[in-house]
Amino acid sequence: MTETFKNFIAGDWVAPTTGAYFENRNPADWDDVIGCFPRSGPEDVALAVASAQRGFATWSRTPAPIRGEVLHRVGDLLVQRKEEIARAMTREMGKVLAETRGDVQEGIDTAHYAHTEGRRLFGRTVPSELRNKWAMSFRRPIGAAGLITPFNFPLAIPTWKMFPALLCGNAVLFKPAEDVPLTAHLLVEILLAAGLPPEVVQLVHGEGSVVGRAMVEHPEVPLISFTGSTETGSIIGTTCGRMHKRLSLEMGGKNAMLVMDDADLDLALDGALWGAFGTTGQRCTATSRLIVHERVHDRFVQMVCDRAQRLRLGPGLDDQTEVGPLINEDARTKVERYIGVGRAEGARVLIGGERPPDKRLERGWFYRPTVLGGVRPGMRVEQEEIFGPVLSVIKVGSLDEAIRVNNDVKYGLSSSLYSRDVNAAFRAMTDLDTGITYVNAPTIGAEAHLPFGGVKQTGNGHREGGWEVYDFYSETKVVYVDFSGKLQRAQIDTEV
Ligand code: UN1
């Protein structure tokens, strides 16, 4: 008997007003149905927004250190339930258990960081230009925050948004990706168990084009945070621009690893495999381009192919597995389409480029790790985000050329340099046009307490994580107190 799940709206687990549901299936075995989840409509969003406003009225007045205590308990509950959540996440999303444990850990780190921020949330007091007058700023919550999250980090990314939003005193409306509703359900259960007042969080399941859209277009949702495709981000951006909403976008990447001729190639090899094929290439930070110096190109590419060839594909719950399935049929179709595009452009499939022949895997969305050789700058497989286990290799003659190739894409999330030359490292740190650069480490693996985000079409200037995200979820209020007892005019009555 398949379990039917509900939304969490107005302090209760409730069925959608539409009466409609969708199935959530295991991407490694599509006969395994995890549950049925609400296919909600705009009416559900309207109820959620009305409730969130009530939640906001009280939560925004709860002292920030106390809000932090609730998030600390959330972190502790995540610690207690880490294994259970990781297993549920692997079953619905596909990535291997070590990775889903890491995903929960990122949520724990984000919770414990948020807890400490409750006792900081700094404002500033600065000197006034006038005598007997003080000038200061403090931070105010904003309202009901609409959070729209992707499938690839089913727990971590919602927590990146939700915990700082809550710490700052906002209420949250949570619309998780259709592929990972179970992890979202578990996260909301934990928030409630930790003592979050019920109307402060609303979970509305359903499609982005219906539920996400209703949230973005609702006049009483002043703030939206979205992680997902650049195409959807542009649509959301247009609406938020028109409606004067605060918006944080975290979108695509075409991240490169630069391997110079003095690099430690064994170290670079481990990095390339993890960066390109970890999470089956489904990270916005995934290494999807390998830019290699011509002096080590042939040798290094051979090393990568030999090892990538042997990566074990399978269900993420099996501890032998190194690479899980793609998330769904559309994702695999997209990868297959890009392999066709690459071939037509003159790239060579060095390994992979097909579904695994293994009968055991034919009921999942598996695709073999693929390396494309002979890729030239400007080809579509060099420019466009594929979001799968596909690595495009580009040969270059110098660090300058490598940096140029890296920068000549519309995205700018993450980049990596392998070299033993300290001058090269600092050149790369300075000139690579990305929000994050790794030196002697792959393009994935950002830590929760540092700002995360990219330049150019990867984002819109905001950062998640670390200290910066707290600015996004709060509004700065400035106060001047004049205790001189007379009118003092700024810029005018300023004698020495
Ligand atoms: C993403 O790919 O959407 O840095 C986020 C990393 C992870 C987060 C990735 N900590 O790879």
Boltz pocket constraint, residues with backbone or C-beta under 6 A from the ligand:
constraints:
  - pocket:
      binder: B
      contacts: [[A, 106], [A, 152], [A, 153], [A, 282], [A, 283], [A, 284], [A, 285], [A, 286], [A, 443], [A, 444], [A, 445], [A, 446], [A, 447]]
      max_distance: 6.0
